[in-house]
Amino acid sequence: MSSDKVNPSSQGWGVAAFIIGLAILANVTAYTIHKATYLKPDKTAVEARH
């Protein structure tokens, strides 16, 4: 066993920041794809082609 003291609040912040960054990137990507491809349900097929 190691005698080193561990401060739990000082470890893992880099990993947590990376995961939060990935989550934000995934949400921005999903929103961008949604805005580019979403068709309103009330549009007809002819309107959707234009």
OpenMM code with the backbone's topology and positions (N, CA, C; nanometers):
from openmm import Vec3, app, unit

residues = "MET SER SER ASP LYS VAL ASN PRO SER SER GLN GLY TRP GLY VAL ALA ALA PHE ILE ILE GLY LEU ALA ILE LEU ALA ASN VAL THR ALA TYR THR ILE HIS LYS ALA THR TYR LEU LYS PRO ASP LYS THR ALA VAL GLU ALA ARG HIS".split()
positions = [
    Vec3(0.0841, -0.1176, 0.0000),
    Vec3(0.0000, 0.0000, 0.0000),
    Vec3(0.0889, 0.1243, 0.0000),
    Vec3(0.0411, 0.2241, -0.0642),
    Vec3(0.1136, 0.3497, -0.0715),
    Vec3(0.0732, 0.4390, 0.0442),
    Vec3(0.1672, 0.5177, 0.0889),
    Vec3(0.1364, 0.6101, 0.1978),
    Vec3(0.1016, 0.7496, 0.1454),
    Vec3(0.0926, 0.7623, 0.0114),
    Vec3(0.0588, 0.8916, -0.0474),
    Vec3(-0.0862, 0.9261, -0.0150),
    Vec3(-0.1059, 1.0512, 0.0229),
    Vec3(-0.2423, 1.0971, 0.0490),
    Vec3(-0.3057, 1.1386, -0.0839),
    Vec3(-0.4314, 1.1056, -0.1007),
    Vec3(-0.5031, 1.1371, -0.2237),
    Vec3(-0.6107, 1.2394, -0.1920),
    Vec3(-0.6089, 1.3452, -0.2679),
    Vec3(-0.7129, 1.4478, -0.2558),
    Vec3(-0.8115, 1.4242, -0.3706),
    Vec3(-0.9281, 1.3660, -0.3439),
    Vec3(-1.0192, 1.3308, -0.4524),
    Vec3(-1.0670, 1.4492, -0.5352),
    Vec3(-1.0640, 1.5677, -0.4806),
    Vec3(-1.1129, 1.6828, -0.5567),
    Vec3(-1.0096, 1.7348, -0.6557),
    Vec3(-0.8884, 1.6815, -0.6555),
    Vec3(-0.7852, 1.7334, -0.7453),
    Vec3(-0.7592, 1.6421, -0.8639),
    Vec3(-0.8276, 1.5301, -0.8728),
    Vec3(-0.8010, 1.4361, -0.9814),
    Vec3(-0.9240, 1.4202, -1.0696),
    Vec3(-0.8995, 1.3987, -1.1970),
    Vec3(-1.0073, 1.3698, -1.2897),
    Vec3(-1.0684, 1.4897, -1.3590),
    Vec3(-1.0220, 1.6099, -1.3293),
    Vec3(-1.0824, 1.7276, -1.3922),
    Vec3(-1.0542, 1.7332, -1.5411),
    Vec3(-0.9390, 1.6856, -1.5830),
    Vec3(-0.9078, 1.6840, -1.7257),
    Vec3(-0.9994, 1.5902, -1.8019),
    Vec3(-1.0217, 1.4720, -1.7466),
    Vec3(-1.1112, 1.3746, -1.8095),
    Vec3(-1.2539, 1.4284, -1.8105),
    Vec3(-1.2966, 1.4873, -1.7000),
    Vec3(-1.4323, 1.5427, -1.6934),
    Vec3(-1.4502, 1.6548, -1.7956),
    Vec3(-1.3512, 1.7418, -1.8083),
    Vec3(-1.3598, 1.8506, -1.9064),
    Vec3(-1.3646, 1.7957, -2.0486),
    Vec3(-1.2880, 1.6907, -2.0753),
    Vec3(-1.2880, 1.6286, -2.2077),
    Vec3(-1.4255, 1.5701, -2.2409),
    Vec3(-1.4853, 1.5016, -2.1459),
    Vec3(-1.6167, 1.4407, -2.1679),
    Vec3(-1.7237, 1.5484, -2.1869),
    Vec3(-1.7169, 1.6545, -2.1096),
    Vec3(-1.8121, 1.7640, -2.1258),
    Vec3(-1.7951, 1.8286, -2.2630),
    Vec3(-1.6699, 1.8450, -2.3055),
    Vec3(-1.6437, 1.8996, -2.4388),
    Vec3(-1.7005, 1.8117, -2.5487),
    Vec3(-1.6838, 1.6795, -2.5334),
    Vec3(-1.7417, 1.5873, -2.6318),
    Vec3(-1.8936, 1.5964, -2.6343),
    Vec3(-1.9560, 1.6102, -2.5176),
    Vec3(-2.1019, 1.6212, -2.5114),
    Vec3(-2.1500, 1.7484, -2.5808),
    Vec3(-2.0804, 1.8579, -2.5592),
    Vec3(-2.1183, 1.9840, -2.6234),
    Vec3(-2.1016, 1.9723, -2.7744),
    Vec3(-1.9907, 1.9136, -2.8181),
    Vec3(-1.9669, 1.8955, -2.9613),
    Vec3(-2.0743, 1.8066, -3.0242),
    Vec3(-2.1128, 1.7007, -2.9562),
    Vec3(-2.2163, 1.6113, -3.0082),
    Vec3(-2.3497, 1.6841, -3.0207),
    Vec3(-2.3828, 1.7669, -2.9230),
    Vec3(-2.5089, 1.8412, -2.9288),
    Vec3(-2.5084, 1.9441, -3.0410),
    Vec3(-2.3984, 2.0137, -3.0596),
    Vec3(-2.3894, 2.1126, -3.1677),
    Vec3(-2.3990, 2.0429, -3.3025),
    Vec3(-2.3321, 1.9294, -3.3165),
    Vec3(-2.3383, 1.8542, -3.4418),
    Vec3(-2.4802, 1.8060, -3.4700),
    Vec3(-2.5463, 1.7511, -3.3695),
    Vec3(-2.6829, 1.7028, -3.3877),
    Vec3(-2.7769, 1.8172, -3.4248),
    Vec3(-2.7617, 1.9326, -3.3605),
    Vec3(-2.8467, 2.0476, -3.3912),
    Vec3(-2.8229, 2.0954, -3.5345),
    Vec3(-2.6966, 2.0984, -3.5765),
    Vec3(-2.6646, 2.1421, -3.7119),
    Vec3(-2.7251, 2.0481, -3.8156),
    Vec3(-2.7125, 1.9177, -3.7926),
    Vec3(-2.7714, 1.8206, -3.8844),
    Vec3(-2.9233, 1.8343, -3.8861),
    Vec3(-2.9821, 1.8542, -3.7694),
    Vec3(-3.1283, 1.8706, -3.7609),
    Vec3(-3.1739, 1.9918, -3.8409),
    Vec3(-3.1059, 2.1045, -3.8238),
    Vec3(-3.1460, 2.2254, -3.8961),
    Vec3(-3.1307, 2.2081, -4.0468),
    Vec3(-3.0328, 2.1306, -4.0899),
    Vec3(-3.0079, 2.1137, -4.2330),
    Vec3(-3.1029, 2.0139, -4.2974),
    Vec3(-3.1592, 1.9227, -4.2200),
    Vec3(-3.2358, 1.8144, -4.2819),
    Vec3(-3.3820, 1.8077, -4.2394),
    Vec3(-3.4237, 1.8827, -4.1400),
    Vec3(-3.5609, 1.8711, -4.0892),
    Vec3(-3.6611, 1.9323, -4.1854),
    Vec3(-3.7669, 1.8591, -4.2111),
    Vec3(-3.8783, 1.9109, -4.2900),
    Vec3(-3.9998, 1.9219, -4.1999),
    Vec3(-4.0667, 2.0354, -4.2057),
    Vec3(-4.1868, 2.0530, -4.1245),
    Vec3(-4.2937, 1.9554, -4.1704),
    Vec3(-4.3702, 1.9003, -4.0777),
    Vec3(-4.4706, 1.8007, -4.1139),
    Vec3(-4.5807, 1.8547, -4.2054),
    Vec3(-4.6030, 1.9847, -4.2066),
    Vec3(-4.7111, 2.0393, -4.2888),
    Vec3(-4.6685, 2.0701, -4.4324),
    Vec3(-4.5439, 2.0467, -4.4686),
    Vec3(-4.4996, 2.0688, -4.6065),
    Vec3(-4.5403, 1.9517, -4.6939),
    Vec3(-4.5808, 1.9844, -4.8145),
    Vec3(-4.6146, 1.8784, -4.9096),
    Vec3(-4.4862, 1.8303, -4.9771),
    Vec3(-4.4952, 1.7199, -5.0478),
    Vec3(-4.3791, 1.6636, -5.1149),
    Vec3(-4.3263, 1.7599, -5.2212),
    Vec3(-4.4154, 1.8325, -5.2885),
    Vec3(-4.3719, 1.9272, -5.3925),
    Vec3(-4.2948, 2.0431, -5.3297),
    Vec3(-4.3448, 2.0968, -5.2179),
    Vec3(-4.2755, 2.2060, -5.1506),
    Vec3(-4.1393, 2.1624, -5.0977),
    Vec3(-4.1293, 2.0395, -5.0520),
    Vec3(-4.0079, 1.9901, -4.9906),
    Vec3(-3.8939, 1.9790, -5.0908),
    Vec3(-3.9273, 1.9593, -5.2192),
    Vec3(-3.8228, 1.9442, -5.3203),
    Vec3(-3.7569, 2.0772, -5.3542),
    Vec3(-3.8203, 2.1896, -5.3273),
    Vec3(-3.7653, 2.3218, -5.3655),
    Vec3(-3.6704, 2.3741, -5.2657),
] * unit.nanometer
topology = app.Topology()
chain = topology.addChain("A")
for resn in residues:
    res = topology.addResidue(resn, chain)
    for name in ("N", "CA", "C"):
        topology.addAtom(name, app.Element.getBySymbol(name[0]), res)
